[in-house]
Amino acid sequence: MRKIHVVPQKETIDPEKITDCVAVVYDVFLATSTILFLLEKNYGPVTAVENEAAARAFSASAQTPAVMIGESDGDPIEDFLYPDPQQIGPAESGERAVFCSTNGTRALEKAKGAKELLIGSLLNGRSLAAYIAEETESDSIVIVAAGNAGRLSVEDMVGGGHLIDELLRLDEFELSDAAVIAHRLYIESASANHRDLLDVETFHLLEAKGFPDAAEYVIRHKDEVPMIAKYSEEERGIVKLRKGVFP
């Protein structure tokens, strides 16, 4: 039986232990959600890097212009678009996006050694579960909740719990203790239509920085961006495999 593990914050990722695993990174407010919206709006690939310096270095070395997106400790970065999906318009011709963030893109960087690295959010849990159940073979599925600067984030655990809930509808899986906790958090949050996520640390940070509607925008689009997206070493970024199909 396949097993689902949850890593409750990016700092505890052990790259050597995920080399044979399917890894799914969650930073629901906002990095992984914004990446899915970017791909939906015809950007791509999306190159996720650790910080502003890495983003500027990548852009300087790139052969084609790229759209720069990012934040640092929740603050906007000069000359970068803020990663609020409401503020990002559609791309005209598949432009590359270079994206840095405090938590989500750093989690993606640490998880690059996985056998397959996928992008998770409340936006695509149902279709992502169908893809994992039907088209991946690894014995272990590792859900990485990015967290917030070394602290657990409720919304990332709930996002991971959403994927677990959808996977359990499709097949039998063995759950680690952390996976059990994430699933229970999701069930409780879903019963409140996820309004509870508007009273968590990351929401209040976004509110303080002047982006109070970003989190609610993600919640409103639950399972409405059924994108299957993965990291591609060849493309040096995250690419869209396809739009998912709801089972």
Secondary structure, DSSP 8 states (H G I E B T S, - for coil): --EEEEESSGGG--GGGSTTSEEEEE-TTTHHHHHHHHHHTT---EEEESSHHHHHHHHHH-SS-EEEEEEETTEE-TTSB-S-GGG----SS--EEEEE-SSHHHHHHHTTTSSEEEEE-TTTHHHHHHHHHHH---SEEEEEE--BTTB--HHHHHHHHHHHHHHHHHS--EE-HHHHHHHHHHHHHHHTTTGGGGGSHHHHHHHHTT-TTHHHHHHHTTTS--EEEEEETTTTEEEEEEE----
